[in-house]
Amino acid sequence: MSLPWLAAIQNTTSAALTMLSPVRVAVGCALVGKPNLERAAYLQAWPLGAVPLAVLATAAALLLVWH
């Protein structure tokens, strides 16, 4: 795996995780008029952050093993 690919995976992961920041979720729920929806939003949206994070961790581990 090349370093540019690892950088691309890191960029994708950070974009996915920033979507799940508490402030963004709270603002999104407030914009749709349902401020009590935050917990349900997190329950449904956790794979959006977990999957890219798992891919990044795996790629970083492989890069460490190969180099």
N, C-alpha and C positions, 0 to 999 in steps of 0.2 A: 504494500500500500504506500502510495506516495504522500508526501507532506501536503501538496495541494488538495488531495482528496480528504485528508484528515481535517484540513482547514475548512473545507466545504461542509463536512459533516458537523463540525463544531458550530459553524454559522447557522446551519439548519436547526441544530439542537437549541441554540440560544434563542432563535426566533420562536421556536415552539414553546420554550419555557417562559419567554416574556409574555406570551398570550395568556399564560396561567398565573401571572402575578396577581396578588390579592387586589391591588388598586384597579387594575384593568378589569378584572372580573366584577368588582363592585360597581365600577362606572358602567360597564355593559348592562348589568342587572338594573341599575338605576335608570338607564336610558330607556329600557323597555318597560319601566314602571313596576318592576318586581324586585325590590331590594332584598326580599327574603329568599330569593332563588339561588343565592350564592352556593349553598351547600349542594344543592341538586346539580348545579352547573359543574362543580368540581367532581362530583361522583360520575358524571357522564364524560367529562373532558380529560380525566387523568391519562388515558392512553396517548393523547396528543403530546404529552411531555415525556411519558415513560418510554415509549418506543424509540424516539430519537436519542434519548439519553442512553438506553441500552445499546443502541447501534454505536454511539460515540465511545462508550466504555469498551465495547468489544474491539472496535477499530484501534483504540489507543493501546489496549492490551496486546493485540497482534503486532502493532508497530514496535512495542517494547521488546517483544519476544524475538522478532525478526532482526532487530538491529542491535 
